[in-house]
Amino acid sequence: MNDNIQNKRREPDKNEMKEMLVEVYNALCEKGYNPTKQIAGYILSEDPVYITDWKNARGIIAHINRDILLDELIKHYLNIQ
């Protein structure tokens, strides 16, 4: 096996990213956290401690590219396609 081969994972599309974010949001709610503040803290700092490991939420959000997520959130907030 070639040790130089890197595993490249596919970026989730918009719908997958939304589903993943909803899963993380729900897990944070179930644990009693303020999901908006926790997700914002994670996006700004990239510190995974903002996200609970409950229901693998931390693992799920790690598959979402923060730059793409932030771009999509801003476009949605401003209602830009």
PDB file with SEQRES, HELIX, SHEET and CRYST1 records, atoms N, CA, C and O in Angstrom:
SEQRES   1 A   81  MET ASN ASP ASN ILE GLN ASN LYS ARG ARG GLU PRO ASP          
SEQRES   2 A   81  LYS ASN GLU MET LYS GLU MET LEU VAL GLU VAL TYR ASN          
SEQRES   3 A   81  ALA LEU CYS GLU LYS GLY TYR ASN PRO THR LYS GLN ILE          
SEQRES   4 A   81  ALA GLY TYR ILE LEU SER GLU ASP PRO VAL TYR ILE THR          
SEQRES   5 A   81  ASP TRP LYS ASN ALA ARG GLY ILE ILE ALA HIS ILE ASN          
SEQRES   6 A   81  ARG ASP ILE LEU LEU ASP GLU LEU ILE LYS HIS TYR LEU          
SEQRES   7 A   81  ASN ILE GLN                                                  
HELIX    1 AA1 LYS A   14  GLU A   30  1                                  17    
HELIX    2 AA2 PRO A   35  SER A   45  1                                  11    
HELIX    3 AA3 PRO A   48  TYR A   50  5                                   3    
HELIX    4 AA4 TRP A   54  ASN A   56  5                                   3    
HELIX    5 AA5 ALA A   57  ILE A   61  1                                   5    
HELIX    6 AA6 ARG A   66  LEU A   78  1                                  13    
CRYST1    1.000    1.000    1.000  90.00  90.00  90.00 P 1           1          
ATOM      1  N   MET A   1       0.840  -1.186   0.000  1.00  0.00           N  
ATOM      2  CA  MET A   1       0.000   0.000   0.000  1.00  0.00           C  
ATOM      3  C   MET A   1       0.884   1.247   0.000  1.00  0.00           C  
ATOM      4  O   MET A   1       1.897   1.287   0.698  1.00  0.00           O  
ATOM      5  N   ASN A   2       0.522   2.222  -0.745  1.00  0.00           N  
ATOM      6  CA  ASN A   2       1.291   3.447  -0.847  1.00  0.00           C  
ATOM      7  C   ASN A   2       0.964   4.361   0.332  1.00  0.00           C  
ATOM      8  O   ASN A   2      -0.183   4.769   0.515  1.00  0.00           O  
ATOM      9  N   ASP A   3       1.995   4.679   1.135  1.00  0.00           N  
ATOM     10  CA  ASP A   3       1.791   5.539   2.303  1.00  0.00           C  
ATOM     11  C   ASP A   3       1.541   6.992   1.931  1.00  0.00           C  
ATOM     12  O   ASP A   3       1.118   7.785   2.772  1.00  0.00           O  
ATOM     13  N   ASN A   4       1.801   7.346   0.681  1.00  0.00           N  
ATOM     14  CA  ASN A   4       1.620   8.729   0.245  1.00  0.00           C  
ATOM     15  C   ASN A   4       0.183   9.052  -0.147  1.00  0.00           C  
ATOM     16  O   ASN A   4      -0.158  10.216  -0.357  1.00  0.00           O  
ATOM     17  N   ILE A   5      -0.648   8.038  -0.246  1.00  0.00           N  
ATOM     18  CA  ILE A   5      -2.037   8.268  -0.621  1.00  0.00           C  
ATOM     19  C   ILE A   5      -2.774   8.858   0.584  1.00  0.00           C  
ATOM     20  O   ILE A   5      -2.761   8.290   1.676  1.00  0.00           O  
ATOM     21  N   GLN A   6      -3.401   9.981   0.367  1.00  0.00           N  
ATOM     22  CA  GLN A   6      -4.148  10.632   1.434  1.00  0.00           C  
ATOM     23  C   GLN A   6      -5.632  10.369   1.241  1.00  0.00           C  
ATOM     24  O   GLN A   6      -6.148  10.377   0.123  1.00  0.00           O  
ATOM     25  N   ASN A   7      -6.293  10.140   2.345  1.00  0.00           N  
ATOM     26  CA  ASN A   7      -7.748   9.985   2.273  1.00  0.00           C  
ATOM     27  C   ASN A   7      -8.378  11.353   2.146  1.00  0.00           C  
ATOM     28  O   ASN A   7      -8.217  12.209   3.015  1.00  0.00           O  
ATOM     29  N   LYS A   8      -9.087  11.549   1.070  1.00  0.00           N  
ATOM     30  CA  LYS A   8      -9.786  12.813   0.868  1.00  0.00           C  
ATOM     31  C   LYS A   8     -11.271  12.539   1.002  1.00  0.00           C  
ATOM     32  O   LYS A   8     -11.830  11.702   0.293  1.00  0.00           O  
ATOM     33  N   ARG A   9     -11.891  13.246   1.908  1.00  0.00           N  
ATOM     34  CA  ARG A   9     -13.319  13.038   2.047  1.00  0.00           C  
ATOM     35  C   ARG A   9     -14.062  14.093   1.243  1.00  0.00           C  
ATOM     36  O   ARG A   9     -13.613  15.228   1.083  1.00  0.00           O  
ATOM     37  N   ARG A  10     -15.184  13.682   0.760  1.00  0.00           N  
ATOM     38  CA  ARG A  10     -16.034  14.534  -0.056  1.00  0.00           C  
ATOM     39  C   ARG A  10     -16.736  15.542   0.844  1.00  0.00           C  
ATOM     40  O   ARG A  10     -17.210  15.208   1.930  1.00  0.00           O  
ATOM     41  N   GLU A  11     -16.790  16.772   0.372  1.00  0.00           N  
ATOM     42  CA  GLU A  11     -17.521  17.805   1.108  1.00  0.00           C  
ATOM     43  C   GLU A  11     -19.014  17.525   1.011  1.00  0.00           C  
ATOM     44  O   GLU A  11     -19.513  17.212  -0.070  1.00  0.00           O  
ATOM     45  N   PRO A  12     -19.736  17.633   2.129  1.00  0.00           N  
ATOM     46  CA  PRO A  12     -21.186  17.444   2.048  1.00  0.00           C  
ATOM     47  C   PRO A  12     -21.826  18.560   1.214  1.00  0.00           C  
ATOM     48  O   PRO A  12     -21.378  19.706   1.246  1.00  0.00           O  
ATOM     49  N   ASP A  13     -22.877  18.209   0.470  1.00  0.00           N  
ATOM     50  CA  ASP A  13     -23.588  19.241  -0.283  1.00  0.00           C  
ATOM     51  C   ASP A  13     -24.463  20.040   0.690  1.00  0.00           C  
ATOM     52  O   ASP A  13     -24.512  19.737   1.882  1.00  0.00           O  
ATOM     53  N   LYS A  14     -25.149  21.057   0.172  1.00  0.00           N  
ATOM     54  CA  LYS A  14     -25.936  21.949   1.026  1.00  0.00           C  
ATOM     55  C   LYS A  14     -26.985  21.201   1.843  1.00  0.00           C  
ATOM     56  O   LYS A  14     -27.154  21.469   3.033  1.00  0.00           O  
ATOM     57  N   ASN A  15     -27.684  20.272   1.213  1.00  0.00           N  
ATOM     58  CA  ASN A  15     -28.729  19.525   1.927  1.00  0.00           C  
ATOM     59  C   ASN A  15     -28.138  18.631   3.007  1.00  0.00           C  
ATOM     60  O   ASN A  15     -28.677  18.542   4.110  1.00  0.00           O  
ATOM     61  N   GLU A  16     -27.039  17.976   2.693  1.00  0.00           N  
ATOM     62  CA  GLU A  16     -26.376  17.129   3.690  1.00  0.00           C  
ATOM     63  C   GLU A  16     -25.853  17.971   4.852  1.00  0.00           C  
ATOM     64  O   GLU A  16     -25.958  17.583   6.016  1.00  0.00           O  
ATOM     65  N   MET A  17     -25.289  19.128   4.512  1.00  0.00           N  
ATOM     66  CA  MET A  17     -24.763  20.012   5.535  1.00  0.00           C  
ATOM     67  C   MET A  17     -25.886  20.484   6.465  1.00  0.00           C  
ATOM     68  O   MET A  17     -25.702  20.562   7.679  1.00  0.00           O  
ATOM     69  N   LYS A  18     -27.039  20.793   5.887  1.00  0.00           N  
ATOM     70  CA  LYS A  18     -28.177  21.220   6.697  1.00  0.00           C  
ATOM     71  C   LYS A  18     -28.635  20.092   7.621  1.00  0.00           C  
ATOM     72  O   LYS A  18     -28.890  20.319   8.804  1.00  0.00           O  
ATOM     73  N   GLU A  19     -28.739  18.880   7.080  1.00  0.00           N  
ATOM     74  CA  GLU A  19     -29.146  17.736   7.890  1.00  0.00           C  
ATOM     75  C   GLU A  19     -28.160  17.489   9.034  1.00  0.00           C  
ATOM     76  O   GLU A  19     -28.560  17.195  10.161  1.00  0.00           O  
ATOM     77  N   MET A  20     -26.878  17.611   8.730  1.00  0.00           N  
ATOM     78  CA  MET A  20     -25.853  17.407   9.750  1.00  0.00           C  
ATOM     79  C   MET A  20     -25.950  18.477  10.834  1.00  0.00           C  
ATOM     80  O   MET A  20     -25.842  18.178  12.024  1.00  0.00           O  
ATOM     81  N   LEU A  21     -26.153  19.712  10.419  1.00  0.00           N  
ATOM     82  CA  LEU A  21     -26.249  20.805  11.381  1.00  0.00           C  
ATOM     83  C   LEU A  21     -27.489  20.656  12.256  1.00  0.00           C  
ATOM     84  O   LEU A  21     -27.449  20.976  13.444  1.00  0.00           O  
ATOM     85  N   VAL A  22     -28.579  20.179  11.686  1.00  0.00           N  
ATOM     86  CA  VAL A  22     -29.798  19.927  12.464  1.00  0.00           C  
ATOM     87  C   VAL A  22     -29.540  18.837  13.508  1.00  0.00           C  
ATOM     88  O   VAL A  22     -30.003  18.943  14.644  1.00  0.00           O  
ATOM     89  N   GLU A  23     -28.804  17.794  13.126  1.00  0.00           N  
ATOM     90  CA  GLU A  23     -28.470  16.736  14.084  1.00  0.00           C  
ATOM     91  C   GLU A  23     -27.658  17.294  15.252  1.00  0.00           C  
ATOM     92  O   GLU A  23     -27.920  16.973  16.411  1.00  0.00           O  
ATOM     93  N   VAL A  24     -26.676  18.127  14.937  1.00  0.00           N  
ATOM     94  CA  VAL A  24     -25.839  18.739  15.968  1.00  0.00           C  
ATOM     95  C   VAL A  24     -26.690  19.650  16.842  1.00  0.00           C  
ATOM     96  O   VAL A  24     -26.584  19.608  18.068  1.00  0.00           O  
ATOM     97  N   TYR A  25     -27.528  20.465  16.228  1.00  0.00           N  
ATOM     98  CA  TYR A  25     -28.417  21.380  16.946  1.00  0.00           C  
ATOM     99  C   TYR A  25     -29.309  20.599  17.919  1.00  0.00           C  
ATOM    100  O   TYR A  25     -29.440  20.972  19.085  1.00  0.00           O  
ATOM    101  N   ASN A  26     -29.915  19.526  17.435  1.00  0.00           N  
ATOM    102  CA  ASN A  26     -30.809  18.726  18.280  1.00  0.00           C  
ATOM    103  C   ASN A  26     -30.060  18.077  19.434  1.00  0.00           C  
ATOM    104  O   ASN A  26     -30.575  18.021  20.551  1.00  0.00           O  
ATOM    105  N   ALA A  27     -28.854  17.586  19.179  1.00  0.00           N  
ATOM    106  CA  ALA A  27     -28.054  16.980  20.241  1.00  0.00           C  
ATOM    107  C   ALA A  27     -27.717  18.006  21.317  1.00  0.00           C  
ATOM    108  O   ALA A  27     -27.756  17.699  22.509  1.00  0.00           O  
ATOM    109  N   LEU A  28     -27.385  19.225  20.896  1.00  0.00           N  
ATOM    110  CA  LEU A  28     -27.089  20.288  21.857  1.00  0.00           C  
ATOM    111  C   LEU A  28     -28.329  20.627  22.684  1.00  0.00           C  
ATOM    112  O   LEU A  28     -28.233  20.831  23.894  1.00  0.00           O  
ATOM    113  N   CYS A  29     -29.488  20.685  22.033  1.00  0.00           N  
ATOM    114  CA  CYS A  29     -30.745  20.946  22.749  1.00  0.00           C  
ATOM    115  C   CYS A  29     -31.020  19.856  23.780  1.00  0.00           C  
ATOM    116  O   CYS A  29     -31.393  20.146  24.917  1.00  0.00           O  
ATOM    117  N   GLU A  30     -30.834  18.611  23.379  1.00  0.00           N  
ATOM    118  CA  GLU A  30     -31.095  17.485  24.275  1.00  0.00           C  
ATOM    119  C   GLU A  30     -30.224  17.530  25.522  1.00  0.00           C  
ATOM    120  O   GLU A  30     -30.645  17.091  26.593  1.00  0.00           O  
ATOM    121  N   LYS A  31     -29.024  18.054  25.391  1.00  0.00           N  
ATOM    122  CA  LYS A  31     -28.121  18.138  26.532  1.00  0.00           C  
ATOM    123  C   LYS A  31     -28.306  19.430  27.326  1.00  0.00           C  
ATOM    124  O   LYS A  31     -27.611  19.655  28.317  1.00  0.00           O  
ATOM    125  N   GLY A  32     -29.246  20.284  26.892  1.00  0.00           N  
ATOM    126  CA  GLY A  32     -29.561  21.494  27.643  1.00  0.00           C  
ATOM    127  C   GLY A  32     -28.710  22.704  27.311  1.00  0.00           C  
ATOM    128  O   GLY A  32     -28.732  23.692  28.045  1.00  0.00           O  
ATOM    129  N   TYR A  33     -27.966  22.647  26.228  1.00  0.00           N  
ATOM    130  CA  TYR A  33     -27.136  23.776  25.812  1.00  0.00           C  
ATOM    131  C   TYR A  33     -27.933  24.733  24.938  1.00  0.00           C  
ATOM    132  O   TYR A  33     -28.970  24.366  24.386  1.00  0.00           O  
ATOM    133  N   ASN A  34     -27.444  25.961  24.816  1.00  0.00           N  
ATOM    134  CA  ASN A  34     -27.988  26.916  23.865  1.00  0.00           C  
ATOM    135  C   ASN A  34     -27.304  26.614  22.531  1.00  0.00           C  
ATOM    136  O   ASN A  34     -26.152  27.002  22.337  1.00  0.00           O  
ATOM    137  N   PRO A  35     -27.982  25.935  21.614  1.00  0.00           N  
ATOM    138  CA  PRO A  35     -27.306  25.462  20.396  1.00  0.00           C  
ATOM    139  C   PRO A  35     -26.769  26.583  19.513  1.00  0.00           C  
ATOM    140  O   PRO A  35     -25.721  26.426  18.885  1.00  0.00           O  
ATOM    141  N   THR A  36     -27.460  27.692  19.457  1.00  0.00           N  
ATOM    142  CA  THR A  36     -26.995  28.797  18.612  1.00  0.00           C  
ATOM    143  C   THR A  36     -25.655  29.315  19.120  1.00  0.00           C  
ATOM    144  O   THR A  36     -24.724  29.512  18.339  1.00  0.00           O  
ATOM    145  N   LYS A  37     -25.557  29.532  20.415  1.00  0.00           N  
ATOM    146  CA  LYS A  37     -24.306  30.041  20.983  1.00  0.00           C  
ATOM    147  C   LYS A  37     -23.189  29.017  20.885  1.00  0.00           C  
ATOM    148  O   LYS A  37     -22.041  29.376  20.623  1.00  0.00           O  
ATOM    149  N   GLN A  38     -23.508  27.752  21.090  1.00  0.00           N  
ATOM    150  CA  GLN A  38     -22.482  26.713  21.027  1.00  0.00           C  
ATOM    151  C   GLN A  38     -21.947  26.560  19.605  1.00  0.00           C  
ATOM    152  O   GLN A  38     -20.737  26.454  19.407  1.00  0.00           O  
ATOM    153  N   ILE A  39     -22.833  26.548  18.623  1.00  0.00           N  
ATOM    154  CA  ILE A  39     -22.399  26.413  17.232  1.00  0.00           C  
ATOM    155  C   ILE A  39     -21.621  27.648  16.796  1.00  0.00           C  
ATOM    156  O   ILE A  39     -20.610  27.529  16.104  1.00  0.00           O  
ATOM    157  N   ALA A  40     -22.081  28.828  17.193  1.00  0.00           N  
ATOM    158  CA  ALA A  40     -21.350  30.061  16.869  1.00  0.00           C  
ATOM    159  C   ALA A  40     -19.957  30.031  17.487  1.00  0.00           C  
ATOM    160  O   ALA A  40     -18.982  30.405  16.835  1.00  0.00           O  
ATOM    161  N   GLY A  41     -19.858  29.594  18.730  1.00  0.00           N  
ATOM    162  CA  GLY A  41     -18.557  29.487  19.384  1.00  0.00           C  
ATOM    163  C   GLY A  41     -17.643  28.540  18.642  1.00  0.00           C  
ATOM    164  O   GLY A  41     -16.453  28.813  18.484  1.00  0.00           O  
ATOM    165  N   TYR A  42     -18.183  27.441  18.193  1.00  0.00           N  
ATOM    166  CA  TYR A  42     -17.388  26.478  17.426  1.00  0.00           C  
ATOM    167  C   TYR A  42     -16.927  27.079  16.102  1.00  0.00           C  
ATOM    168  O   TYR A  42     -15.757  26.950  15.739  1.00  0.00           O  
ATOM    169  N   ILE A  43     -17.820  27.726  15.386  1.00  0.00           N  
ATOM    170  CA  ILE A  43     -17.467  28.309  14.089  1.00  0.00           C  
ATOM    171  C   ILE A  43     -16.364  29.352  14.257  1.00  0.00           C  
ATOM    172  O   ILE A  43     -15.419  29.392  13.469  1.00  0.00           O  
ATOM    173  N   LEU A  44     -16.482  30.184  15.273  1.00  0.00           N  
ATOM    174  CA  LEU A  44     -15.506  31.256  15.463  1.00  0.00           C  
ATOM    175  C   LEU A  44     -14.150  30.751  15.953  1.00  0.00           C  
ATOM    176  O   LEU A  44     -13.112  31.301  15.585  1.00  0.00           O  
ATOM    177  N   SER A  45     -14.156  29.719  16.773  1.00  0.00           N  
ATOM    178  CA  SER A  45     -12.910  29.277  17.398  1.00  0.00           C  
ATOM    179  C   SER A  45     -12.342  27.977  16.833  1.00  0.00           C  
ATOM    180  O   SER A  45     -11.147  27.713  16.963  1.00  0.00           O  
ATOM    181  N   GLU A  46     -13.179  27.180  16.217  1.00  0.00           N  
ATOM    182  CA  GLU A  46     -12.852  25.824  15.761  1.00  0.00           C  
ATOM    183  C   GLU A  46     -12.493  24.921  16.942  1.00  0.00           C  
ATOM    184  O   GLU A  46     -11.860  23.880  16.766  1.00  0.00           O  
ATOM    185  N   ASP A  47     -12.895  25.320  18.121  1.00  0.00           N  
ATOM    186  CA  ASP A  47     -12.644  24.522  19.318  1.00  0.00           C  
ATOM    187  C   ASP A  47     -13.784  23.523  19.487  1.00  0.00           C  
ATOM    188  O   ASP A  47     -14.921  23.928  19.730  1.00  0.00           O  
ATOM    189  N   PRO A  48     -13.507  22.235  19.363  1.00  0.00           N  
ATOM    190  CA  PRO A  48     -14.575  21.228  19.407  1.00  0.00           C  
ATOM    191  C   PRO A  48     -15.277  21.110  20.759  1.00  0.00           C  
ATOM    192  O   PRO A  48     -16.333  20.482  20.843  1.00  0.00           O  
ATOM    193  N   VAL A  49     -14.717  21.699  21.822  1.00  0.00           N  
ATOM    194  CA  VAL A  49     -15.381  21.582  23.124  1.00  0.00           C  
ATOM    195  C   VAL A  49     -16.716  22.327  23.165  1.00  0.00           C  
ATOM    196  O   VAL A  49     -17.516  22.110  24.075  1.00  0.00           O  
ATOM    197  N   TYR A  50     -16.957  23.189  22.205  1.00  0.00           N  
ATOM    198  CA  TYR A  50     -18.259  23.861  22.126  1.00  0.00           C  
ATOM    199  C   TYR A  50     -19.373  22.894  21.757  1.00  0.00           C  
ATOM    200  O   TYR A  50     -20.546  23.176  22.002  1.00  0.00           O  
ATOM    201  N   ILE A  51     -19.018  21.762  21.173  1.00  0.00           N  
ATOM    202  CA  ILE A  51     -20.008  20.811  20.685  1.00  0.00           C  
ATOM    203  C   ILE A  51     -19.953  19.546  21.536  1.00  0.00           C  
ATOM    204  O   ILE A  51     -18.886  18.966  21.737  1.00  0.00           O  
ATOM    205  N   THR A  52     -21.098  19.134  22.023  1.00  0.00           N  
ATOM    206  CA  THR A  52     -21.180  17.917  22.819  1.00  0.00           C  
ATOM    207  C   THR A  52     -20.822  16.692  21.980  1.00  0.00           C  
ATOM    208  O   THR A  52     -20.977  16.687  20.759  1.00  0.00           O  
ATOM    209  N   ASP A  53     -20.350  15.676  22.651  1.00  0.00           N  
ATOM    210  CA  ASP A  53     -20.086  14.416  21.957  1.00  0.00           C  
ATOM    211  C   ASP A  53     -21.338  13.540  21.931  1.00  0.00           C  
ATOM    212  O   ASP A  53     -21.343  12.468  21.327  1.00  0.00           O  
ATOM    213  N   TRP A  54     -22.400  14.009  22.593  1.00  0.00           N  
ATOM    214  CA  TRP A  54     -23.678  13.299  22.626  1.00  0.00           C  
ATOM    215  C   TRP A  54     -24.160  13.044  21.205  1.00  0.00           C  
ATOM    216  O   TRP A  54     -24.191  13.959  20.383  1.00  0.00           O  
ATOM    217  N   LYS A  55     -24.531  11.818  20.920  1.00  0.00           N  
ATOM    218  CA  LYS A  55     -25.010  11.394  19.602  1.00  0.00           C  
ATOM    219  C   LYS A  55     -24.005  11.722  18.487  1.00  0.00           C  
ATOM    220  O   LYS A  55     -24.383  11.972  17.343  1.00  0.00           O  
ATOM    221  N   ASN A  56     -22.721  11.714  18.852  1.00  0.00           N  
ATOM    222  CA  ASN A  56     -21.624  11.955  17.914  1.00  0.00           C  
ATOM    223  C   ASN A  56     -21.700  13.338  17.248  1.00  0.00           C  
ATOM    224  O   ASN A  56     -21.218  13.519  16.130  1.00  0.00           O  
ATOM    225  N   ALA A  57     -22.308  14.307  17.942  1.00  0.00           N  
ATOM    226  CA  ALA A  57     -22.449  15.649  17.365  1.00  0.00           C  
ATOM    227  C   ALA A  57     -21.096  16.263  17.023  1.00  0.00           C  
ATOM    228  O   ALA A  57     -20.958  16.931  15.999  1.00  0.00           O  
ATOM    229  N   ARG A  58     -20.105  16.041  17.871  1.00  0.00           N  
ATOM    230  CA  ARG A  58     -18.772  16.600  17.624  1.00  0.00           C  
ATOM    231  C   ARG A  58     -18.165  15.983  16.365  1.00  0.00           C  
ATOM    232  O   ARG A  58     -17.547  16.685  15.565  1.00  0.00           O  
ATOM    233  N   GLY A  59     -18.335  14.705  16.191  1.00  0.00           N  
ATOM    234  CA  GLY A  59     -17.831  14.037  14.994  1.00  0.00           C  
ATOM    235  C   GLY A  59     -18.550  14.478  13.737  1.00  0.00           C  
ATOM    236  O   GLY A  59     -17.948  14.603  12.670  1.00  0.00           O  
ATOM    237  N   ILE A  60     -19.848  14.713  13.875  1.00  0.00           N  
ATOM    238  CA  ILE A  60     -20.650  15.147  12.728  1.00  0.00           C  
ATOM    239  C   ILE A  60     -20.219  16.537  12.267  1.00  0.00           C  
ATOM    240  O   ILE A  60     -20.000  16.763  11.077  1.00  0.00           O  
ATOM    241  N   ILE A  61     -20.099  17.467  13.218  1.00  0.00           N  
ATOM    242  CA  ILE A  61     -19.771  18.845  12.818  1.00  0.00           C  
ATOM    243  C   ILE A  61     -18.345  18.939  12.277  1.00  0.00           C  
ATOM    244  O   ILE A  61     -18.034  19.858  11.519  1.00  0.00           O  
ATOM    245  N   ALA A  62     -17.485  18.009  12.653  1.00  0.00           N  
ATOM    246  CA  ALA A  62     -16.114  18.020  12.136  1.00  0.00           C  
ATOM    247  C   ALA A  62     -16.069  17.739  10.635  1.00  0.00           C  
ATOM    248  O   ALA A  62     -15.077  18.052   9.977  1.00  0.00           O  
ATOM    249  N   HIS A  63     -17.131  17.154  10.091  1.00  0.00           N  
ATOM    250  CA  HIS A  63     -17.189  16.870   8.651  1.00  0.00           C  
ATOM    251  C   HIS A  63     -17.699  18.059   7.839  1.00  0.00           C  
ATOM    252  O   HIS A  63     -17.719  18.013   6.609  1.00  0.00           O  
ATOM    253  N   ILE A  64     -18.105  19.112   8.522  1.00  0.00           N  
ATOM    254  CA  ILE A  64     -18.612  20.302   7.839  1.00  0.00           C  
ATOM    255  C   ILE A  64     -17.485  21.328   7.755  1.00  0.00           C  
ATOM    256  O   ILE A  64     -16.895  21.690   8.773  1.00  0.00           O  
ATOM    257  N   ASN A  65     -17.191  21.788   6.561  1.00  0.00           N  
ATOM    258  CA  ASN A  65     -16.188  22.821   6.365  1.00  0.00           C  
ATOM    259  C   ASN A  65     -16.731  24.131   6.938  1.00  0.00           C  
ATOM    260  O   ASN A  65     -17.763  24.633   6.492  1.00  0.00           O  
ATOM    261  N   ARG A  66     -16.028  24.677   7.928  1.00  0.00           N  
ATOM    262  CA  ARG A  66     -16.514  25.889   8.603  1.00  0.00           C  
ATOM    263  C   ARG A  66     -16.635  27.076   7.664  1.00  0.00           C  
ATOM    264  O   ARG A  66     -17.575  27.861   7.788  1.00  0.00           O  
ATOM    265  N   ASP A  67     -15.711  27.224   6.731  1.00  0.00           N  
ATOM    266  CA  ASP A  67     -15.773  28.352   5.800  1.00  0.00           C  
ATOM    267  C   ASP A  67     -17.010  28.264   4.914  1.00  0.00           C  
ATOM    268  O   ASP A  67     -17.696  29.261   4.686  1.00  0.00           O  
ATOM    269  N   ILE A  68     -17.285  27.069   4.422  1.00  0.00           N  
ATOM    270  CA  ILE A  68     -18.467  26.875   3.578  1.00  0.00           C  
ATOM    271  C   ILE A  68     -19.739  27.085   4.407  1.00  0.00           C  
ATOM    272  O   ILE A  68     -20.692  27.708   3.941  1.00  0.00           O  
ATOM    273  N   LEU A  69     -19.746  26.566   5.624  1.00  0.00           N  
ATOM    274  CA  LEU A  69     -20.904  26.737   6.498  1.00  0.00           C  
ATOM    275  C   LEU A  69     -21.164  28.218   6.762  1.00  0.00           C  
ATOM    276  O   LEU A  69     -22.301  28.677   6.654  1.00  0.00           O  
ATOM    277  N   LEU A  70     -20.139  28.950   7.101  1.00  0.00           N  
ATOM    278  CA  LEU A  70     -20.294  30.373   7.371  1.00  0.00           C  
ATOM    279  C   LEU A  70     -20.787  31.119   6.134  1.00  0.00           C  
ATOM    280  O   LEU A  70     -21.643  31.998   6.232  1.00  0.00           O  
ATOM    281  N   ASP A  71     -20.251  30.768   4.985  1.00  0.00           N  
ATOM    282  CA  ASP A  71     -20.685  31.363   3.723  1.00  0.00           C  
ATOM    283  C   ASP A  71     -22.180  31.118   3.501  1.00  0.00           C  
ATOM    284  O   ASP A  71     -22.924  32.035   3.154  1.00  0.00           O  
ATOM    285  N   GLU A  72     -22.610  29.868   3.706  1.00  0.00           N  
ATOM    286  CA  GLU A  72     -24.022  29.519   3.516  1.00  0.00           C  
ATOM    287  C   GLU A  72     -24.912  30.218   4.537  1.00  0.00           C  
ATOM    288  O   GLU A  72     -26.007  30.664   4.194  1.00  0.00           O  
ATOM    289  N   LEU A  73     -24.468  30.319   5.771  1.00  0.00           N  
ATOM    290  CA  LEU A  73     -25.261  30.988   6.805  1.00  0.00           C  
ATOM    291  C   LEU A  73     -25.459  32.472   6.476  1.00  0.00           C  
ATOM    292  O   LEU A  73     -26.554  33.010   6.640  1.00  0.00           O  
ATOM    293  N   ILE A  74     -24.403  33.116   6.016  1.00  0.00           N  
ATOM    294  CA  ILE A  74     -24.506  34.540   5.665  1.00  0.00           C  
ATOM    295  C   ILE A  74     -25.427  34.734   4.465  1.00  0.00           C  
ATOM    296  O   ILE A  74     -26.269  35.633   4.458  1.00  0.00           O  
ATOM    297  N   LYS A  75     -25.262  33.888   3.453  1.00  0.00           N  
ATOM    298  CA  LYS A  75     -26.139  33.990   2.279  1.00  0.00           C  
ATOM    299  C   LYS A  75     -27.599  33.790   2.680  1.00  0.00           C  
ATOM    300  O   LYS A  75     -28.480  34.516   2.221  1.00  0.00           O  
ATOM    301  N   HIS A  76     -27.846  32.808   3.533  1.00  0.00           N  
ATOM    302  CA  HIS A  76     -29.219  32.550   3.969  1.00  0.00           C  
ATOM    303  C   HIS A  76     -29.761  33.738   4.771  1.00  0.00           C  
ATOM    304  O   HIS A  76     -30.899  34.158   4.562  1.00  0.00           O  
ATOM    305  N   TYR A  77     -28.963  34.271   5.672  1.00  0.00           N  
ATOM    306  CA  TYR A  77     -29.392  35.391   6.502  1.00  0.00           C  
ATOM    307  C   TYR A  77     -29.715  36.613   5.643  1.00  0.00           C  
ATOM    308  O   TYR A  77     -30.685  37.324   5.905  1.00  0.00           O  
ATOM    309  N   LEU A  78     -28.914  36.845   4.636  1.00  0.00           N  
ATOM    310  CA  LEU A  78     -29.122  37.994   3.751  1.00  0.00           C  
ATOM    311  C   LEU A  78     -30.072  37.693   2.602  1.00  0.00           C  
ATOM    312  O   LEU A  78     -30.369  38.566   1.788  1.00  0.00           O  
ATOM    313  N   ASN A  79     -30.549  36.451   2.540  1.00  0.00           N  
ATOM    314  CA  ASN A  79     -31.451  36.003   1.489  1.00  0.00           C  
ATOM    315  C   ASN A  79     -30.834  36.179   0.098  1.00  0.00           C  
ATOM    316  O   ASN A  79     -31.469  36.674  -0.833  1.00  0.00           O  
ATOM    317  N   ILE A  80     -29.571  35.755  -0.002  1.00  0.00           N  
ATOM    318  CA  ILE A  80     -28.831  35.814  -1.256  1.00  0.00           C  
ATOM    319  C   ILE A  80     -28.669  34.403  -1.775  1.00  0.00           C  
ATOM    320  O   ILE A  80     -28.314  33.495  -1.024  1.00  0.00           O  
ATOM    321  N   GLN A  81     -28.930  34.215  -3.061  1.00  0.00           N  
ATOM    322  CA  GLN A  81     -28.764  32.874  -3.651  1.00  0.00           C  
ATOM    323  C   GLN A  81     -27.424  32.672  -4.177  1.00  0.00           C  
ATOM    324  O   GLN A  81     -27.123  31.601  -4.704  1.00  0.00           O  
TER     325      GLN A  81                                                      
END                                                                             
